[in-house]
Each structure stands twice: as structure tokens, then as C-alpha cells.
Amino acid sequence: MGVRLILKNSVLTAVLSGEIDHHSAREIRTEIDSTAAKVQPKTLIMDFSAVKFMDSSGIGLIMGRCKMMQAWNGLVEIRNLPPNVERIVSLAGLERLCTIRRGTVNETDE
């Protein structure tokens, strides 16, 4: 599991990969929060294109980043959800907290 962070024009993109479970979610959260606290981006994009599995820990990860970004008047956008992950996100009702961009979206698109 990993996360690669890309900062461009006040947009922080977190490209996630592997499996998101209790252990990996904590590591991802630490990396995103640490970088976001330094740069306070206007938008946080979470790219799930390389995520193979996600449990409820991933929902907590997304919700926590939404709360963090709201504190800075920023937005969270979720992109490139695999079908199994999209189902979990949809059931959790996360579209009420953040923008979900369906279909394939390049991480550098703005």
C-alpha cells in the first residue's frame, strides 16, 4: 500500500495504491495530513485508480480528509474509483461530503 502526493497550483493529489485497511489507512492519513498542513491546498484529490481493496477504514480516511479540508474552506474530490470501491463509497453516502468524478480522469487534469 502506498500514497504518492503531487502538489500543483494549490491542488494536492493523493494517488493511492494497493489495499486500504486499518493499518494502511493510518499511514495514508499521516502522509496526507502532514503535507496538507504545510501547504493548505484549495483542493485535495484522492485518486483511487490503483486501489485493489478498501474496507470501512477507507471511508473513515475520506471522511477525515473532508473534515480537514472544510476547516480550510477547501474541497475534496474522489477520482477513478474501481467498481468494488465505488460501491462502498456510494453506500456510505460520501457524495454528500465530497465530489465524486466518475470515469477515468488523469491525475494531472484540472
C-alpha positions in Angstrom: 0.0 0.0 0.0 1.2 3.4 -0.8 0.4 7.0 -1.5 2.1 9.4 -3.8 1.5 13.1 -3.3 1.6 15.6 -6.1 1.2 19.4 -5.5 0.3 21.6 -8.4 -1.4 25.0 -8.4 -2.9 24.7 -4.8 -4.2 21.2 -5.7 -2.8 18.3 -3.7 -3.4 15.0 -5.4 -3.0 11.8 -3.4 -2.6 8.8 -5.7 -3.5 5.8 -3.6 -2.5 2.2 -4.4 -2.8 -1.3 -3.1 -5.2 -2.2 -0.3 -6.8 0.3 2.2 -7.4 -1.3 5.5 -7.0 -0.4 9.2 -3.2 -0.4 9.1 -2.6 1.3 5.7 -5.3 3.9 6.3 -3.4 5.2 9.3 -0.2 5.6 7.2 -2.0 7.3 4.3 -3.8 9.6 6.7 -0.4 10.6 8.3 1.2 11.4 4.9 -1.7 13.3 3.5 -2.3 15.3 6.7 1.3 16.2 7.1 1.7 17.5 3.6 -1.7 19.2 3.6 -1.0 21.0 6.9 2.2 22.5 5.3 0.6 23.7 2.0 -3.1 24.0 2.9 -4.3 23.2 -0.6 -7.6 24.6 -2.0 -8.5 21.1 -3.3 -7.5 17.6 -2.3 -7.9 15.0 -5.0 -7.9 11.4 -3.9 -7.2 9.1 -6.9 -8.2 5.5 -6.3 -7.2 4.1 -9.7 -4.6 1.7 -8.3 -6.6 0.6 -5.2 -7.5 -3.1 -5.2 -9.4 -3.3 -2.0 -10.9 -1.0 0.6 -12.8 -1.7 3.8 -14.6 0.8 6.2 -11.2 2.2 7.2 -11.1 3.9 3.8 -14.5 5.5 4.5 -13.0 7.0 7.6 -10.0 8.1 5.7 -12.1 10.0 3.2 -14.4 11.5 5.8 -11.5 12.7 7.9 -9.9 14.5 4.9 -13.3 16.1 4.1 -13.4 17.5 7.6 -9.8 18.7 7.4 -10.4 20.4 4.1 -13.7 22.0 5.3 -11.7 23.7 8.1 -9.6 25.4 5.4 -12.6 26.1 3.1 -11.2 23.6 0.7 -12.8 20.8 -1.3 -12.2 17.0 -1.6 -12.6 15.3 -4.9 -12.6 11.5 -5.3 -11.5 10.1 -8.7 -11.1 6.9 -10.5 -13.0 4.6 -8.2 -12.8 0.9 -9.1 -16.3 -0.7 -9.1 -15.8 -2.5 -5.8 -14.6 0.6 -4.0 -17.3 2.8 -5.7 -20.0 0.6 -4.2 -18.6 1.1 -0.7 -18.3 4.9 -1.2 -21.8 5.0 -2.6 -23.3 3.0 0.3 -21.6 5.3 2.8 -23.2 8.4 1.1 -19.9 10.2 0.6 -21.2 12.1 -2.4 -22.9 14.4 0.2 -19.4 15.3 1.6 -17.2 15.5 -1.5 -17.2 15.5 -5.3 -17.0 12.1 -6.9 -15.7 12.2 -10.5 -16.7 9.0 -12.3 -14.9 7.6 -15.3 -11.2 7.7 -15.9 -9.6 11.1 -15.0 -5.9 11.7 -15.3 -4.3 12.8 -12.1 -2.9 15.9 -13.8 -6.3 17.1 -15.2 -7.6 20.2 -13.6 
